[in-house]
Amino acid sequence: MTDRPMPRITACVDGPLLIRGAVELVGDDGRLLDNPRRTVALCRCGASAIKPWCDGTHKLIRFTTAEPPVSP
């Protein structure tokens, strides 16, 4: 048994995914990403300059997680 908290992922409205708890983040090359924080924010908008981390750019580009309107 470990005393590390279970991971929890929260999808922020119009923003990043917040990851809390004991998780390993693996890059596209298969190597572990250095993560010194207990909580990290992962980019969902695709515009961050520091991917996979969120840098707040979603606010500048007015990223939305709302469903697009349905055309008639």
C-alpha positions in Angstrom: 0.0 0.0 0.0 1.2 3.5 -0.7 0.4 6.8 1.1 0.3 8.7 -2.2 -3.2 10.0 -3.0 -5.2 8.4 -5.8 -5.2 10.4 -9.0 -8.0 12.8 -9.7 -8.5 14.5 -13.1 -10.8 17.6 -13.3 -11.8 19.0 -16.6 -12.0 22.8 -16.1 -14.7 24.6 -18.1 -13.0 26.3 -21.1 -9.6 25.4 -19.6 -7.1 22.7 -18.9 -7.2 19.3 -17.3 -6.1 19.5 -13.7 -4.3 16.4 -12.5 -3.9 15.8 -8.8 -2.4 12.8 -7.0 0.1 10.1 -7.8 0.4 9.8 -11.6 3.3 9.3 -14.0 3.2 11.5 -17.2 4.8 9.9 -20.2 5.9 11.8 -23.3 5.4 10.8 -26.8 8.9 9.4 -26.8 8.0 7.0 -24.0 10.1 8.8 -21.4 8.7 10.1 -18.1 8.1 13.8 -18.0 9.7 15.7 -15.1 6.9 16.6 -12.8 7.9 18.3 -9.5 4.3 19.4 -8.7 1.5 17.7 -6.8 -1.1 19.3 -9.2 -0.5 19.9 -12.9 -2.6 21.6 -15.6 -2.5 19.9 -19.0 -3.4 21.8 -22.1 -6.6 21.0 -23.9 -6.7 23.9 -26.4 -3.6 22.9 -28.3 -2.2 26.4 -28.3 0.1 26.3 -25.2 3.8 27.2 -25.8 4.8 24.7 -23.1 2.8 21.6 -24.1 1.7 19.4 -22.5 1.5 21.9 -19.7 -1.1 24.7 -19.8 0.3 28.2 -20.0 -3.1 30.1 -20.0 -3.3 30.6 -23.7 -6.8 29.2 -23.8 -8.0 32.5 -22.3 -6.4 34.5 -25.2 -7.8 32.3 -27.9 -11.2 32.0 -26.2 -11.0 28.3 -26.2 -14.4 26.7 -25.3 -15.4 23.3 -24.2 -19.1 24.0 -25.0 -20.8 21.9 -27.6 -20.8 23.7 -31.0 -24.2 24.9 -32.2 -26.1 22.4 -34.4 -26.8 23.6 -37.9 -30.3 23.1 -39.2 
